[in-house]
Amino acid sequence: MNYREMMFLRAVRKNGLVAVLATSPSTPAEVAEETGITERAASISLEALVGLGFLTANDGTYEATDRLRRLHTDDVAEMSSLAFRLDGLERWITLPETMYTNDPVDSPENYTNHYMGAMHDMDEETVRACVTAAVHQHPDAEQVADVGGGPGAFAREFVKQGHEVTLVDRPDVIGLDEQLLDSEPITLVEGDIRESVPGEHDLVFCSRVFQTLSPEENRRILNAAYDALSPGGSVVLIEVVRGRSPDARMFGVTMLAQADSDGNTYTESQYRDWFHDAGFEDVRVTDVPGTKYQTVAGDR
């Protein structure tokens, strides 16, 4: 969506129009009364939402489509990634202030749910490509730990490819995963992956987490991952590596605007230093075919 459409959706979500239409079909007059906006603004907005595919119109009454319901739902499994993108827009708008403080505005309500919904909605081909690239780094792996695994998109793909999987993440994330993954043969474990990775595994997998954290935190994760590997095991990261991925430099700005910690994108040299300092051998960086991502891998 272009910037005008995103700013418009931010406005109609913020003033309550999305919530009203997600609940019941309404006329412009009813929307104006419920939200407090002018009837002119309601009429123009409803027609724009029809044009964007969020509403249908019938004899002056407007009704939500699945696209709007997925924007408003609390069900992470059904949620559109657009909800998370709109959350991020708030932080982009306040980026000038963040540049003075390194402290983005507070996360919006339901931020974790929206993040989980966006990750759950991730393109299946990208997920499959990343997992296949990780397995290629250790083809004999049986036990896999997906650390910082969020809603389990990668964990489910590892299961499909024949692995036994443990997903480790924060308690609030695991609480949502218990609903999302209740029918999947995935072991869910609460934990701080900067402190430890429970169990012993052939492969420790971590996707797009390092870019959200500081160098010191990333070193701690690698130390914890090393301790959780069986002899000969491997750790595999999926990241955009600065100097290799065309998106990496600008994604560093995204982390400045969005990350609650000191996130950034990092160079191949930085990753190699961290891996070597943690004790890993045969450190290697390769492109994930068909994506903007790289694998960073090393062996115990």
N, C-alpha and C positions, 0 to 999 in steps of 0.2 A: 504494500500500500504506500502511496506517496505521502509527503509530510502533511498536506492539507487534510487528507482523509484520516490520518492518525490524530491530528490535533482536533478534528471534529469528533472523532470517537472518544477521545479523552474528555471533551466537553460534555457530551451526552451521557457518558458514564458518570461523570462527576456530579452533574446536576440531577441525577436520578431517573432520567428518561429511560435508560436501558432497563433498570429494575422494574419500572412501571410496565413497560411493554413485555418483559419476560413473564410477568404475572398474568396479564389478561389483555385481550384486544382492546384498543382504545381509539378515540377520536382525538383530533388536535385540541379541542376544548377540554376534554378530560385529562389529557396529558398536561396541559397548561395549569389546570386546577391542582393536579396532584403534585407537580414539581415546583410551581411558582414562576415558571418562565412565561414569557408572553405567548399568546396564541399564535402570533406571527412566527415566532421562533420555533414553536412546536410544529406548525404546519410545514415550514421549510425543512426542519430536521427530519420529520417523518418521511417526507418525499426523498430526501437524500439517503436515508437508511433503506428505502425501497431500492433506490438505484445501486446501492452497495450490496444488496442481497440479504440484508438483515431483517427486512419486513416485507409483507405482501399487503396490498391495499384492495379493499372491496367496499364500494359504496360509502367512502369516507371513513371507514374503520380500518385500522392498521393492526396486523397480527404478526407476531414474531415467527421467524423461520428458525430452523435448527442452528443456523449460524449465530443468531443473536442468543439463543438459549445456551449454546456452548460458551459464549462469552460471559454469561452471568451465572452459570451453574457452580455449585459447590462440589460436584462430583469430579474428582481429579481424573478419573478414567475417561470422562466425557468432555473435559475442559479444553477449550481452544488455546493454543499458544499465544493468541492475540491478547489474552488477559495479562500475561506476563510482560509482553511487549509494551502494553500501555502502562504497567507499573514502572517499567524502565524509562518510559518517556518522562515521567515526573523527575527522575534524577538527571536526565539529559538537560531538561529545562533549567535546573539549578546548578549545572556544571560550572558556570562562572564563579559562583560562591564556593563550590567544592575545591576549586583550584587554589583558594587561599587557605583551606583548612585540612584537605585530604579526608574530609568527613562528609559523606553524602547525607542527604536528608534521610530521615527515618523511613524504614521500609513501610509501604502501605499495608493496610489491613489485608489479611489473607495472602501475604506475599509468598510464604512457603508453599501454600497450596497452589498458587499460580505458577510458581517455579516448577513444582512437581508436575503440574499439568502440561507445561511447555516441554519438559524433558520426556514425559510419557508420549507426547505427540511428535517426537522426533522422527525424522524420515527413516523408514525401515532399511532402505538400501545403505544409508550411511552407517547405521548401527551394524548391519551385517558386514560391511567392509572393514569397520574398525575391529570387530571381534575376530574376523578371519585373519586380519593382519597381526593381531595379538597372538592368536594360536600359532601362526607361522613362526613366531619367535621362540615357541617352546611346544613343538608338535606332540610331545609325549605327555604333556600335562594332563592330570586327571582332576585334581582338587584346585579350584579357582576361588580366590577371594576378590570380589568386586568392592573396592574400598571407596567410600564416598559415592556409592552407586545410585543414589537418588531413587527414582521410581522403578528401577530395575529393568530398563529397556535393554541394557547390555547383558545383565544377568540372565534374562530370559533367552537371549540369543546364545549365550554360552551353554545353557541347558539344551537348546535345540541342537547344538553341535556336539552333544554327548558328554558334557562335563558336570561334575558335582560342584555346586556353587554356594558360597557364603557371601551375603551382602552385609557390609558394615557401614553404618552411618549414624547420624545424630538421633537421639530419642524421638524428636518430633517427626523426623523423616521416617523412621522405622514404624512409628504409629500409623502413618498413612500407608506404608508398604504392607502392613498386616492386612489391610483391606484390598489393596491393588494386587497383591501377589498371593492371596490366600489359597489359590488353586495351583500354585507353582511349587515344584520341589526345590525351593530355595531356602536355605537357612538364614534367618534374619538376626543380626546381632547389633545391639546398641553399643556405640563406642566413639571415642575421640581418636581418629586415625593419626593424629599428631603425636599421640602418646603410645599407642600399641595397636597391633592388628592381631586379634585373637586367633588361636589355632595354628596349624602348620599346613602350608599350601605349596603346590608345585608352581603356581602362577599367581602373582598379585597384580591385579589390573586396576588402573586408576585413570578415569577419563575426565579431562577438562576441569580438574580440581586445582592443579598447580597454578594456573593462571589467575585464580582467585585469591591466592595467598602470597605471603612475603617469602623471600629467599630462605630465611631462618625456619619458617614453618615447613617449607618444602623439604629442607634438610631433615627435619624431624620425622616427616612422613617416610622418607627413604630409609632412615635408620630403623623405624618400626617395621617397614616392609621387609627389610633384610632379615630381621630377627624372626619374622613369620614364615620365611621360606625354608622348605626342605633343602638339603644339600643338592646343588645342581639346579635349583629352582630359578625362576626369572621374574623380574618385575617389568611390567610394560605400561607406559603412560601413553595416553592419547592427548596431544596438545597441538596448538598452532605455534610453531617454533619460529622466532624472529630470525629473518635471514633466509628462511626456506618457504614459509607460507606467505602468500601475498596479502593475507588478511591480518597478519600478526601485529604489525605496527599500529594499525588503527584499532585493533582489538585491545591494545594497551590503553588507549583512550577510553574504550568502553569500561575497562576495569577501573580507571580513575573515576569515571562517572558513577559506576554501579556497585563496586565491591565495598563491603563493610570493613574489610581488612586491606592490607597494603598489596593488593593484587597487581599483576603486570604480566606481559608476555616476556619470555626469556629466550636467550640465544642457545644454540647448540653447545657452545663452549661452557656456558653456565650449567646446563644439564650434565655435561660430561664431568665437570668438577664436582658437582653434588654426588653423582653416582660413584665416582672414584673415592671420594672422601667417606662414603658410607660402606665401602668395601666391595662394590660390584666390579665384576670383570667383563671384558668383551662388550663395552658400552657401544651402542649403535643407534643411529637415527635414520629412519627410512620414511618415505612418503607413503601414505595410505592411498592406494589407487582409487581414482574417481572422487576424491574428497579434497578439502583444503587442509587436512590434518596430517600430522606426523606421529609415528611411534617413536618413543625413546625407551630403549630396553637395555637391561643388563642382567648378568647372571651371578648367582651366589657360588 
